[in-house]
C-alpha cells in the first residue's frame, strides 16, 4: 500500500487527507484486503481524533471488492461517518470514496 498523498492538519482545517489503498505488485487475496481495511480503520481513527471533516480513500476501479468492503466497514463501525463517491473528475468513476465525518 502506498502512503498518504497529503496530510490532515491537526486543527481539522480545509486540507483533505487522501489515502491511497492500492496494493503493491504481487499483493492480493483476503489477507491483502484485511490489511487495507486495517489501514482504513487506522487512518479514519486518526482523522477523527484530529478533528478532520473529510478523508478520501483511493481504491481504484478494479472489481469493486475493496470499495464495497470499505463502505460496509464504515457503515458498521463508524456511525458518525457517511460515504459517497469522490470527485469523478479527479479520481475517475468509482475510483475513490469520500468519507464525511460528523460530530
N, C-alpha and C positions, 0 to 999 in steps of 0.2 A: 504494500500500500504506500502511496506517496503521501507527502506531508501537506500541511495546510498551505493554501495559496496566499492567504492574508491572515492577519491576526485580529482578534477581537479586543478592542480597548477595554481596560478594566472598568471604565465608567459606563459601559453599555452605550457608547457613542454611536455615530452613524455608520461606521465601517462594519460591513457584514462579513463574518468569517465564512470562508469556503473550505470545505474538507473534501479532498479527492480520495475516493474509496476504490479507485481502480486497482486491480491486482497486478503484481509483477508477473512477467512471463514465467510459466511453469506452476503458478499457483492456481488451484481450482478445487472444487468439491465442497462438501459440507463443512469441513474444518476451516477452509478459507472464508466461507460465509459467516461462520461463527466469529472469526477474528474481525471481520468487517463490522459485524453488529456490536462486538465489544468496543470497537473504536467509536462507533456511533454513540453508544452509552457514555463513554468517557468524554468525548467532545461535547456532547449535549449537557452533561452534568457540569462541566467546566464553564460552558456558556451561561447556563442558568445561574451558577454561583457568581459569575462576573457581571450579571445584570443585563446580558445581551437580550435583544428583542427578536433577532432572527439569525439563523445559521443555514447555510446551503450545503447539502451533501451531493457531491458529484458522483453519480454512479454509472453514467454512460447508458447506452441503448441496450445492447445485449438481449438476453432472454426475458428480462424484466423481473427475474427472481430476487435480486438484491433490492430493487425498488419496492417490490411488494413486501419483502421481509422487513425493510426499514420502516415502511409506513405502518405495518402491523405492530411492530415493536413500539413505535411511538404512541399509537392508539392505545395499546395495552398498558404501557408503563409510565407514560407522561401525560396525564390528563390536562395539564396546563399548556400543552403544545398542540398546534394544528399543522397539518401538512398541505402543501399544494405544489403544483408544478412550478419550477423556477422558470425564469425568462427563456422562452423558446429562442429568441434572437441571440442570446448569449450562450446558452448551453445546449441548444438543439431540442428537438421534440422528445420529451420524456428522458432527457439526459441528466437532469438534476432535480432534486426535491428541496424546496424551501420549507423550513420549519419556523413557524411563528411562535414565540414564547410569550404567553400572557401571564400576568401575576394574579 
